[in-house]
């Protein structure tokens, strides 16, 4: 009789498991479908970029050589500003750091025997300005080689070239540096002249560097958090071996973590929007 009772109970439990299997599976599926979703974001894709225009017209080489030639830094700046005044533009202020960048350029071209905006080492006008300690928003460079009669003739030659003229008459630039140097280039003694134009960093409102540092510090934290949530979600979508109570507790823990994560993402987006607005104001100033 006892054996019959045990067998009956066993069969009853088995039958219950069979008949209620779909209900249990549906219960777990319902919980899984109701899991909170966390929002994955890529900070780099959301942040706007600061624009730093660099204007580099093709170098100007004088085909005909004057019988007498002499160039000066002061005269080149003077005639450059004469052209700006004639075109209703304010004169450019001479900046010693831009002078240093221009001087470094003339010396580098003679030393390495090249005539172009980018040196054989890959350094360009922006690199020269930074090396001289000049912080800029926009930079431009005019190059010339040849025995120009004088400073006025040099500036007029640049003015007759559309790209160089655009640099001289660019309303964004407020500062200038100049260097002129006579030396041997390809076994011929000649003049090299460089103009460096700049709009200093101080001319436009700056994005808050502290905000950018804070945003960057959150990047790795978000990635680690995202991986943890993804692992938890995968485990919850395959709840084998978990009791109903254990599963509910794990779902609640996951949902709480998702809520914290999404609130964190929302705060980061506020910072990103604030930083992007500052970038936009900066770029508007540059245009």
C-alpha positions as CSV (number, residue, x, y, z in Angstrom):
1,X,0.0,0.0,0.0
2,X,2.8,2.4,0.9
3,X,4.6,1.7,-2.4
4,X,1.3,2.5,-4.2
5,X,1.0,5.8,-2.4
6,X,4.6,6.8,-3.2
7,X,4.2,5.9,-6.9
8,X,0.9,7.8,-7.0
9,X,2.6,10.9,-5.5
10,X,5.5,10.6,-7.9
11,X,3.2,10.3,-10.9
12,X,1.1,13.2,-9.7
13,X,4.2,15.5,-9.4
14,X,5.4,14.4,-12.8
15,X,2.0,15.1,-14.3
16,X,1.9,18.5,-12.6
17,X,5.4,19.3,-14.0
18,X,4.2,18.3,-17.4
19,X,1.0,20.2,-17.4
20,X,2.4,23.3,-15.7
21,X,5.7,23.4,-17.7
22,X,4.3,25.9,-20.2
23,X,3.1,28.1,-17.4
24,X,6.5,28.2,-15.7
25,X,8.2,28.8,-19.0
26,X,5.7,31.6,-19.7
27,X,6.4,33.1,-16.3
28,X,10.1,33.2,-16.9
29,X,9.6,34.5,-20.4
30,X,7.4,37.3,-19.2
31,X,10.0,38.4,-16.7
32,X,12.7,38.2,-19.3
33,X,10.7,40.3,-21.8
34,X,10.1,42.9,-19.0
35,X,13.8,43.4,-18.3
36,X,14.8,47.0,-18.3
37,X,16.9,48.1,-21.3
38,X,20.1,50.1,-20.9
39,X,21.2,52.6,-23.4
40,X,24.6,52.1,-25.0
41,X,26.3,55.3,-26.0
42,X,29.6,56.1,-27.8
43,X,31.0,59.3,-26.3
44,X,33.3,60.0,-29.2
45,X,30.4,59.9,-31.7
46,X,28.5,62.4,-29.6
47,X,31.2,65.0,-29.1
48,X,31.7,67.7,-31.7
49,X,35.2,68.6,-32.9
50,X,37.0,71.9,-32.6
51,X,37.9,73.3,-36.0
52,X,41.4,74.8,-36.5
53,X,41.6,75.9,-40.2
54,X,45.0,76.0,-41.8
55,X,45.4,77.9,-45.1
56,X,48.5,76.9,-47.2
57,X,48.5,78.3,-50.8
58,X,51.2,76.8,-53.1
59,X,54.6,78.4,-52.5
60,X,55.5,81.3,-54.8
61,X,58.7,81.2,-56.7
62,X,59.9,84.2,-58.7
63,X,61.0,83.1,-62.2
64,X,62.9,86.4,-62.9
65,X,65.6,87.7,-60.6
66,X,66.1,91.4,-59.9
67,X,69.6,92.8,-60.3
68,X,69.4,94.3,-56.9
69,X,67.3,92.7,-54.1
70,X,66.9,93.4,-50.4
71,X,64.1,92.3,-48.1
72,X,63.3,93.2,-44.5
73,X,60.8,91.9,-41.9
74,X,59.5,95.4,-41.0
75,X,59.0,96.4,-44.6
76,X,57.1,93.2,-45.5
77,X,54.8,93.7,-42.5
78,X,54.3,97.4,-43.5
79,X,53.3,96.6,-47.1
80,X,51.1,93.8,-46.0
81,X,49.2,96.1,-43.7
82,X,49.0,98.7,-46.5
83,X,47.2,96.2,-48.6
84,X,44.8,95.4,-45.8
85,X,44.1,99.1,-45.1
86,X,43.4,99.6,-48.8
87,X,40.8,96.8,-48.6
88,X,39.1,98.2,-45.5
89,X,40.6,95.7,-43.1
90,X,42.4,96.4,-39.8
91,X,46.2,96.0,-39.8
92,X,47.7,92.8,-38.4
93,X,49.6,93.0,-35.1
94,X,53.1,91.7,-35.2
95,X,53.5,88.7,-32.8
96,X,57.0,87.6,-31.7
97,X,56.0,83.9,-31.5
98,X,54.7,84.0,-35.1
99,X,58.0,85.7,-36.0
100,X,59.9,82.8,-34.4
101,X,57.8,80.3,-36.3
102,X,58.5,82.1,-39.6
103,X,62.2,82.3,-38.8
104,X,62.3,78.5,-38.0
105,X,60.6,77.9,-41.3
106,X,63.1,79.8,-43.4
107,X,66.0,78.1,-41.6
108,X,64.5,74.7,-42.0
109,X,63.9,75.1,-45.7
110,X,67.5,76.2,-46.3
111,X,69.0,73.5,-44.0
112,X,67.0,70.7,-45.6
113,X,66.8,72.2,-49.1
114,X,63.1,72.0,-49.7
115,X,60.5,74.6,-50.6
116,X,57.1,73.7,-49.3
117,X,54.7,74.0,-46.4
118,X,55.5,70.5,-45.0
119,X,59.1,69.6,-44.2
120,X,60.6,66.2,-45.0
121,X,60.1,65.4,-41.3
122,X,56.3,66.0,-41.7
123,X,56.2,69.3,-39.7
124,X,53.8,72.0,-41.1
125,X,52.7,75.5,-40.2
126,X,50.6,74.4,-37.3
127,X,53.5,72.4,-35.8
128,X,55.9,75.4,-36.1
129,X,53.4,77.7,-34.4
130,X,52.9,75.2,-31.5
131,X,56.6,74.7,-31.2
132,X,57.0,78.5,-30.8
133,X,54.4,78.5,-28.1
134,X,51.7,80.2,-30.2
135,X,48.2,78.9,-29.3
136,X,45.9,79.5,-32.2
137,X,42.4,79.1,-33.6
138,X,43.4,79.5,-37.2
139,X,46.7,79.7,-39.0
140,X,47.9,80.6,-42.5
141,X,51.3,80.6,-44.2
142,X,52.6,82.3,-47.3
143,X,56.0,81.3,-48.8
144,X,58.1,83.0,-51.4
145,X,61.5,82.4,-53.0
146,X,63.5,84.7,-55.3
147,X,65.3,88.0,-55.6
148,X,62.4,90.4,-55.3
149,X,63.4,94.0,-55.8
150,X,62.2,95.0,-52.3
151,X,59.5,94.4,-49.7
152,X,56.8,96.1,-51.7
153,X,57.5,93.9,-54.8
154,X,57.4,90.8,-52.6
155,X,54.0,91.7,-51.2
156,X,52.6,92.7,-54.6
157,X,53.7,89.3,-56.0
158,X,51.8,87.6,-53.2
159,X,48.8,89.8,-53.8
160,X,48.8,88.8,-57.5
161,X,48.4,85.1,-56.4
162,X,44.8,84.3,-55.4
163,X,45.7,81.9,-52.5
164,X,48.3,84.2,-51.0
165,X,46.1,87.3,-51.5
166,X,43.3,85.4,-49.6
167,X,45.7,85.0,-46.6
168,X,46.8,88.6,-46.6
169,X,43.2,89.8,-46.8
170,X,41.6,87.2,-44.5
171,X,39.5,89.1,-42.0
172,X,39.8,86.4,-39.4
173,X,43.5,86.9,-38.9
174,X,44.6,89.5,-36.4
175,X,48.3,88.7,-36.0
176,X,51.3,88.2,-38.2
177,X,54.9,87.0,-38.1
178,X,57.5,87.4,-40.8
179,X,60.9,86.2,-41.6
180,X,63.2,86.9,-44.6
181,X,66.5,85.1,-45.0
182,X,69.1,85.1,-47.8
183,X,71.0,81.8,-48.3
184,X,72.0,79.1,-50.7
185,X,69.2,77.0,-52.2
186,X,70.1,74.4,-54.9
187,X,73.5,76.0,-55.3
188,X,72.0,79.5,-55.9
189,X,72.0,82.4,-53.5
190,X,68.5,83.7,-53.1
191,X,65.9,85.1,-50.7
192,X,63.3,83.1,-48.8
193,X,60.3,84.9,-47.3
194,X,57.7,83.5,-44.9
195,X,54.5,85.1,-43.6
196,X,52.7,83.4,-40.7
197,X,49.1,84.6,-40.1
198,X,47.2,83.8,-36.9
199,X,44.0,84.1,-35.0
200,X,45.1,83.6,-31.3
201,X,43.3,81.2,-29.1
202,X,42.3,84.1,-26.8
203,X,40.2,85.7,-29.5
204,X,37.3,83.2,-29.1
205,X,35.4,81.7,-26.1
206,X,37.1,78.5,-25.1
207,X,35.4,75.1,-24.4
208,X,35.7,74.2,-20.7
209,X,38.6,71.7,-20.5
210,X,37.4,70.4,-17.2
211,X,34.1,69.3,-18.7
212,X,36.0,67.4,-21.4
213,X,38.2,65.7,-18.8
214,X,35.1,64.7,-16.8
215,X,33.5,63.3,-19.9
216,X,36.6,61.3,-20.9
217,X,36.9,59.9,-17.4
218,X,33.4,58.4,-17.8
219,X,34.2,56.5,-21.0
220,X,35.9,53.4,-19.5
221,X,33.4,53.4,-16.6
222,X,30.5,53.2,-19.0
223,X,32.1,50.4,-21.0
224,X,32.7,48.3,-17.9
225,X,29.2,48.9,-16.6
226,X,27.7,48.0,-20.0
227,X,29.6,44.7,-20.1
228,X,28.3,43.8,-16.6
229,X,24.7,44.6,-17.6
230,X,25.0,42.6,-20.8
231,X,26.3,39.6,-18.9
232,X,23.5,39.8,-16.3
233,X,20.9,40.1,-19.0
234,X,22.2,37.1,-20.9
235,X,22.1,35.1,-17.6
236,X,18.5,36.1,-17.0
237,X,17.4,35.1,-20.5
238,X,18.6,31.6,-19.7
239,X,17.3,31.0,-16.1
240,X,18.0,27.3,-15.8
241,X,18.4,26.1,-12.3
242,X,16.9,29.2,-10.7
243,X,13.9,29.1,-8.4
244,X,11.1,31.6,-9.0
245,X,12.2,33.7,-6.0
246,X,15.9,33.6,-7.0
247,X,14.9,34.7,-10.6
248,X,12.7,37.6,-9.3
249,X,15.5,38.8,-7.0
250,X,18.1,38.7,-9.9
251,X,15.6,40.6,-12.2
252,X,15.1,43.3,-9.6
253,X,18.8,43.6,-9.0
254,X,19.4,43.9,-12.8
255,X,16.6,46.5,-13.2
256,X,18.0,48.6,-10.3
257,X,21.4,48.6,-11.9
258,X,19.9,49.5,-15.3
259,X,18.1,52.5,-13.7
260,X,21.4,53.7,-12.1
261,X,23.2,53.2,-15.4
262,X,20.6,55.1,-17.5
263,X,20.5,58.0,-15.0
264,X,24.3,58.1,-15.3
265,X,24.1,58.2,-19.1
266,X,21.5,61.0,-18.8
267,X,23.9,63.1,-16.7
268,X,26.8,62.4,-19.2
269,X,24.6,63.6,-22.1
270,X,23.9,66.8,-20.3
271,X,27.6,67.4,-20.0
272,X,28.2,66.4,-23.6
273,X,25.5,68.8,-24.8
274,X,27.0,71.6,-22.6
275,X,30.4,70.9,-24.1
276,X,29.1,70.7,-27.7
277,X,27.4,74.1,-27.2
278,X,30.7,75.6,-26.2
279,X,32.4,73.9,-29.2
280,X,29.7,75.4,-31.5
281,X,30.3,78.9,-30.1
282,X,34.0,78.4,-30.6
283,X,33.6,77.3,-34.2
284,X,31.1,80.1,-35.0
285,X,33.9,82.5,-33.9
286,X,36.4,80.9,-36.2
287,X,34.1,81.0,-39.3
